[in-house]
């Protein structure tokens, strides 16, 4: 055909090449938003002096977990959900950087994905401590906390997957 141009991978606009990477950034943004919501809820419940809504029964006792000595930053009355909110805000901000760059047709900064993965590791280390406190020290589990723990783990998983170089077109 006359006038038909075959585009190679190199000729694709940056926005098309980055469209696949935006899926991971969207996943990170959504998880950050959900995690921020849960953390904000638990923070509000803490300062209101109540217990979170929880199914309860058996080892599930959100009230016992969120009112334990492990639920506040040592030496303060600040609940650990406040640093949790900050973690999710930072995670969401990093995702937003990738999304905003993709929307403008720009490549992500080279530092973004390694920082997201490192931030995920920091989150996972915190989660491991809190899971230890719940299971070993308290013998109680908080459903809300478990939701946050899963979101942090999934965020790390997505961030690590995004570190892998994309496969060359077949």
TAVEN-V563366 format. One record per backbone hydrogen bond with DSSP energy under -1.0 kcal/mol. NH is the residue of the N-H (numbers start at 1). CO is the residue of the C=O. If there is no record, write none. Layout:
# TAVEN-V563366
NH_CO ; NH_CO
This chain:
# TAVEN-V563366
17_13 ; 18_14 ; 22_18 ; 25_21 ; 26_22 ; 27_23 ; 28_24 ; 29_25 ; 30_26 ; 31_27 ; 32_28 ; 33_29 ; 34_30 ; 35_31 ; 36_32 ; 37_33 ; 38_34 ; 39_35 ; 40_36 ; 41_37 ; 42_38 ; 43_39 ; 44_40 ; 45_41 ; 46_42 ; 47_43 ; 48_44 ; 49_46 ; 50_45 ; 60_57 ; 61_141 ; 65_61 ; 66_62 ; 67_63 ; 68_65 ; 71_68 ; 73_78 ; 76_73 ; 80_71 ; 82_79 ; 84_80 ; 85_81 ; 86_82 ; 87_83 ; 88_84 ; 89_85 ; 90_86 ; 91_87 ; 92_88 ; 93_89 ; 94_90 ; 95_91 ; 96_92 ; 97_93 ; 98_94 ; 99_95 ; 100_96 ; 101_97 ; 102_98 ; 103_99 ; 104_100 ; 105_102 ; 106_101 ; 112_109 ; 115_111 ; 116_112 ; 117_113 ; 118_114 ; 119_115 ; 120_116 ; 121_117 ; 122_118 ; 123_119 ; 124_120 ; 125_121 ; 126_122 ; 127_123 ; 128_124 ; 129_125 ; 130_126 ; 131_127 ; 132_128 ; 133_129 ; 134_130 ; 135_131 ; 136_132 ; 137_132 ; 138_133 ; 139_134 ; 140_134 ; 141_59 ; 146_142 ; 147_143 ; 148_144 ; 149_145 ; 150_146 ; 151_147 ; 152_148 ; 153_149 ; 154_150 ; 155_151 ; 156_152 ; 157_153 ; 158_154 ; 159_155 ; 160_156 ; 161_157 ; 162_158 ; 164_161
